[in-house]
Amino acid sequence: MVQALLESKAYRPATDDPEFMNLDDLRSARLQLEFLKPDIVLKKEGINSTVVVFGSARVSPDGSHEVTRYYDEARKFSAIVSERFQQKGRADFLVVTGGGPGIMEAANRGAYEAGARSIGLNIDLPKEQTPNPYITPELCFRFRYFGLRKMHFLMRAKALVAFPGGFGTMDEVFDVLTLVQTRKIPPIPIVLLGREYWNKVVNFSYLAEEGYIDQSDLNLYQIVDTAREAVHVICEFYGEIPPE
């Protein structure tokens, strides 16, 4: 009789009951836990600031010349930033990505090859996204909710560099532009890498001409073509001497 009670679902501690924790009524608790876990870990690891890298998961190092170039530039950018800001043991400007393949892999890889730590914020998707192997293991997180993942991208962000990508990349870029535009977060350098791509995909000037954004909003971002140019934008924003 007692054994049956001990084995009943009702007797399980709430936190050890997956069925209970996944109820719709527990969404607010899950949201809180999903906020707290990465935040507590990052504080424990002494992570002070990050550089966010966005871009397509579909870019590979062995694709077409232009696609491969973007992979290489993301890898190079991450290496330069990591070598510059982590060589003195500082926990500043750690590269953070969405944790998946493509541009995300390239950015985590650049940090890894520079002997630096980097962060991956993975997300549960219908087609499962496996973490790329270059993320620092203790800084590899998994999210259920896009909203909480976006919050963690920006909580410590000191810069954003966006490479060519699809709907996800556009969503993330415009989210950051809107937050800076509406002063919900302090200004940060927003760099769009790939001049031909971005000028074709988004006609920012037309938005200003038609009055949908202010002319001054065109100053919220800069478009560049190389990793080194992106690093220069970030260094100039913070009054740092750019690398040669």
Phi, psi and omega per residue, in radians:
M1 nan -0.860 3.142
V2 -1.127 -0.670 -3.135
Q3 -1.080 -0.671 3.112
A4 -1.105 -0.655 3.092
L5 -1.163 -0.744 -3.130
L6 -1.122 -0.502 -3.091
E7 -1.640 -0.024 -3.101
S8 -1.291 2.626 3.129
K9 -1.095 -0.630 -3.109
A10 -1.095 -0.478 -3.074
Y11 -1.416 -0.277 -3.120
R12 -1.125 2.444 2.971
P13 -1.015 2.501 -3.055
A14 -0.951 -0.718 -3.091
T15 -1.253 -0.247 3.122
D16 -1.799 0.224 -3.089
D17 -2.004 1.641 -3.090
P18 -1.014 -0.702 -3.132
E19 -1.085 -0.727 3.120
F20 -1.165 -0.799 -3.093
M21 -1.125 -0.377 -3.122
N22 -1.664 0.066 3.084
L23 -1.149 2.599 3.089
D24 -0.991 -0.601 -3.130
D25 -1.126 -0.314 -3.105
L26 -1.699 0.175 -3.096
R27 -1.013 -0.755 -3.116
S28 -1.082 -0.641 3.106
A29 -1.188 -0.711 3.120
R30 -1.120 -0.707 3.109
L31 -1.060 -0.763 3.132
Q32 -1.110 -0.775 3.138
L33 -1.125 -0.668 -3.132
E34 -1.219 -0.469 3.004
F35 -1.310 -0.780 -2.984
L36 -1.248 -0.728 -3.027
K37 -1.021 -0.976 3.119
P38 -1.083 -0.660 -3.105
D39 -1.102 -0.779 3.135
I40 -1.142 -0.744 -3.136
V41 -1.128 -0.794 -3.114
L42 -1.127 -0.651 3.064
K43 -1.134 -0.745 3.130
K44 -1.089 -0.636 3.136
E45 -1.412 -0.051 3.093
G46 1.273 0.477 -3.128
I47 -1.355 2.012 -3.085
N48 -1.622 -0.654 -3.075
S49 -2.707 2.797 -3.081
T50 -2.389 2.834 2.951
V51 -2.070 2.103 -3.071
V52 -1.546 2.327 3.064
V53 -2.105 2.086 3.075
F54 -1.916 2.774 3.070
G55 2.819 3.009 -3.017
S56 -1.127 2.461 3.015
A57 -1.393 -0.177 -3.024
R58 -1.671 0.003 3.099
V59 -1.417 2.355 3.133
S60 -2.227 2.741 -3.126
P61 -1.263 -0.140 -3.122
D62 -2.166 0.563 3.109
G63 -1.578 -2.627 3.093
S64 -1.173 2.924 -3.083
H65 -0.990 -0.815 -3.075
E66 -1.199 -0.718 3.121
V67 -1.113 -0.774 3.119
T68 -1.097 -0.627 3.127
R69 -1.056 -0.724 3.139
Y70 -1.157 -0.679 3.067
Y71 -1.051 -0.807 -3.114
D72 -1.133 -0.687 -3.136
E73 -1.198 -0.653 3.090
A74 -1.129 -0.727 3.113
R75 -1.117 -0.749 -3.133
K76 -1.178 -0.758 3.140
F77 -1.011 -0.835 -3.109
S78 -1.094 -0.682 3.124
A79 -1.124 -0.771 -3.121
I80 -1.105 -0.836 -3.126
V81 -1.095 -0.756 -3.103
S82 -1.154 -0.759 3.124
E83 -1.133 -0.648 -3.063
R84 -1.262 -0.767 -2.973
F85 -1.757 -0.210 -3.129
Q86 -1.950 -0.006 -3.097
Q87 -1.192 -0.372 3.136
K88 -1.714 0.276 3.120
G89 1.359 0.203 3.141
R90 -1.352 2.534 3.075
A91 -1.687 0.873 -3.091
D92 -2.024 2.628 3.019
F93 0.953 0.703 3.020
L94 -1.209 2.390 3.101
V95 -1.243 2.320 3.069
V96 -2.232 2.326 -3.138
T97 -2.257 3.134 3.071
G98 -1.347 0.007 2.974
G99 1.443 -0.032 -3.079
G100 -1.726 -2.720 -3.123
P101 -1.455 -2.945 3.064
G102 1.197 -2.342 -3.142
I103 -1.038 -0.631 3.126
M104 -1.075 -0.809 3.099
E105 -1.048 -0.773 -3.110
A106 -1.042 -0.734 -3.125
A107 -1.200 -0.794 3.080
N108 -1.090 -0.627 -3.132
R109 -1.150 -0.723 3.124
G110 -1.051 -0.722 3.105
A111 -1.167 -0.764 -3.138
Y112 -1.018 -0.794 -3.111
E113 -1.233 -0.348 3.072
A114 -1.532 0.034 -3.140
G115 1.317 0.438 -3.085
A116 -2.019 2.810 3.066
R117 -1.406 2.714 3.009
S118 -2.640 2.816 -3.009
I119 -1.948 2.528 3.021
G120 -2.226 2.211 3.107
L121 -1.937 1.523 -3.073
N122 -1.362 2.828 -3.099
I123 -2.381 2.442 3.046
D124 -1.223 2.212 3.140
L125 -2.273 2.788 3.089
P126 -0.966 -0.730 3.000
K127 -1.709 1.832 -2.943
E128 -0.922 2.280 3.110
Q129 -1.731 1.961 -3.140
T130 -1.425 2.393 3.091
P131 -1.055 2.451 3.075
N132 -1.284 2.705 -2.975
P133 -1.350 0.004 -3.044
Y134 -1.720 -0.052 3.105
I135 -1.254 2.485 3.016
T136 -1.116 2.130 -2.995
P137 -0.907 -0.758 -3.095
E138 -1.317 -0.067 3.135
L139 -2.068 0.410 3.128
C140 -1.825 1.989 -3.055
F141 -2.021 2.764 -3.135
R142 -2.228 2.255 -3.072
F143 -2.049 2.599 3.006
R144 -1.692 -0.598 -3.017
Y145 -1.922 2.209 3.105
F146 -1.049 -0.680 -3.084
G147 -1.054 -0.775 3.120
L148 -1.201 -0.637 3.092
R149 -1.086 -0.765 3.106
K150 -1.070 -0.712 3.133
M151 -1.051 -0.752 -3.134
H152 -1.234 -0.497 3.028
F153 -1.023 -0.656 -2.948
L154 -1.815 -0.224 -3.066
M155 -1.037 -0.615 -3.117
R156 -2.053 0.172 -3.006
A157 -1.238 2.283 3.042
K158 -1.939 -0.115 3.091
A159 -2.927 2.711 3.062
L160 -2.278 2.283 3.027
V161 -2.159 2.103 -3.099
A162 -1.963 2.165 3.061
F163 -1.664 2.960 3.123
P164 -0.956 2.481 -3.138
G165 -2.917 -3.029 -3.082
G166 -1.799 -2.499 -3.069
F167 -1.004 -0.750 -3.106
G168 -1.086 -0.769 3.125
T169 -1.106 -0.775 3.133
M170 -1.065 -0.769 3.128
D171 -0.996 -0.819 -3.078
E172 -1.210 -0.715 -3.132
V173 -1.137 -0.835 -3.108
F174 -1.218 -0.485 3.051
D175 -1.077 -0.829 -3.129
V176 -1.175 -0.750 3.108
L177 -1.023 -0.723 -3.137
T178 -1.175 -0.714 -3.141
L179 -1.132 -0.679 3.089
V180 -1.251 -0.759 3.137
Q181 -1.008 -0.718 -3.100
T182 -1.606 0.113 3.075
R183 1.062 0.561 3.031
K184 -1.404 -0.391 3.004
I185 -2.328 2.711 3.104
P186 -1.103 2.707 3.090
P187 -1.038 2.433 3.016
I188 -2.374 2.727 3.057
P189 -1.156 2.197 3.087
I190 -1.987 1.981 -3.027
V191 -2.037 2.200 3.081
L192 -1.839 2.019 -3.071
L193 -1.735 2.190 -3.106
G194 2.030 1.344 -3.012
R195 -1.016 -0.803 -3.105
E196 -1.079 -0.752 -3.128
Y197 -1.106 -0.950 -3.035
W198 -1.169 -0.623 3.126
N199 -1.207 -0.451 3.084
K200 -1.453 -0.673 -3.014
V201 -1.359 -0.680 -3.093
V202 -2.287 2.144 3.076
N203 -1.658 1.424 -3.098
F204 -1.078 -0.692 -3.119
S205 -1.057 -0.656 3.122
Y206 -1.116 -0.673 3.090
L207 -1.028 -0.702 3.125
A208 -1.254 -0.726 -3.138
E209 -1.054 -0.652 -3.120
E210 -1.480 -0.070 3.084
G211 1.464 0.218 3.135
Y212 -1.374 -0.407 2.973
I213 -2.370 2.810 3.079
D214 -1.314 2.686 3.078
Q215 -1.016 -0.608 -3.132
S216 -1.182 -0.363 3.127
D217 -1.164 -0.332 3.101
L218 -1.209 -0.211 3.107
N219 -1.561 -0.020 -3.111
L220 -1.304 -0.266 -3.087
Y221 -2.443 2.866 3.010
Q222 -2.330 2.494 3.106
I223 -1.864 2.262 -3.132
V224 -2.323 3.069 -3.113
D225 -2.049 -0.259 -3.063
T226 -2.349 2.810 3.106
A227 -1.054 -0.728 -3.102
R228 -1.127 -0.676 3.075
E229 -1.091 -0.703 3.131
A230 -1.093 -0.742 3.111
V231 -1.101 -0.695 3.124
H232 -1.057 -0.747 3.130
V233 -1.035 -0.776 -3.127
I234 -1.158 -0.782 3.139
C235 -1.084 -0.753 -3.141
E236 -1.134 -0.649 3.131
F237 -1.064 -0.674 -3.079
Y238 -1.747 0.175 3.090
G239 1.218 0.427 3.103
E240 -1.593 2.684 3.051
I241 -1.357 2.089 -3.117
P242 -1.125 2.633 3.083
P243 -1.164 2.697 -3.137
E244 -1.287 nan nan
